[in-house]
Amino acid sequence: MRKNYTAVYRKDGKWYLAEVLEVPGVFTQGRTLREARANIREALRLMLEAEEEFPALPTCGKEVLRETLTLAG
């Protein structure tokens, strides 16, 4: 099954930064746009494989604990 995702690229100095909007935590970089494109595909593939192996905790219809975490900067 194929699914479409949105990759966003931004040039920052000598690097291209990339992220996938639909999957939090999927981001990477590359020295060229071509390299960033290849890297983001690999990062997405790895994240989706990890989600299959370790699915997120179910929250629908179950009691869950949510809290805000604050990190000192």
BELHU-V422054 format. One record per backbone hydrogen bond with DSSP energy under -1.0 kcal/mol. NH is the residue of the N-H (numbers start at 1). CO is the residue of the C=O. E is the energy in kcal/mol with one decimal. If there is no record, write none. Layout:
nh=NH co=CO e=E
nh=NH co=CO e=E
This chain:
nh=8 co=19 e=-2.7
nh=10 co=17 e=-2.3
nh=12 co=15 e=-3.5
nh=15 co=12 e=-1.8
nh=16 co=30 e=-3.1
nh=17 co=10 e=-3.5
nh=18 co=28 e=-2.5
nh=19 co=8 e=-1.8
nh=20 co=26 e=-2.2
nh=21 co=6 e=-2.3
nh=26 co=23 e=-1.7
nh=28 co=18 e=-2.4
nh=30 co=16 e=-1.8
nh=36 co=32 e=-2.5
nh=37 co=33 e=-2.5
nh=38 co=34 e=-2.1
nh=39 co=35 e=-2.7
nh=40 co=36 e=-2.5
nh=41 co=37 e=-1.7
nh=42 co=38 e=-1.9
nh=43 co=39 e=-2.6
nh=44 co=40 e=-2.4
nh=45 co=41 e=-2.5
nh=46 co=42 e=-2.5
nh=47 co=43 e=-2.3
nh=48 co=44 e=-2.6
nh=49 co=45 e=-2.1
nh=50 co=46 e=-2.3
nh=51 co=47 e=-2.4
nh=52 co=48 e=-1.6
nh=53 co=49 e=-1.9
nh=54 co=50 e=-3.0
nh=62 co=59 e=-1.2
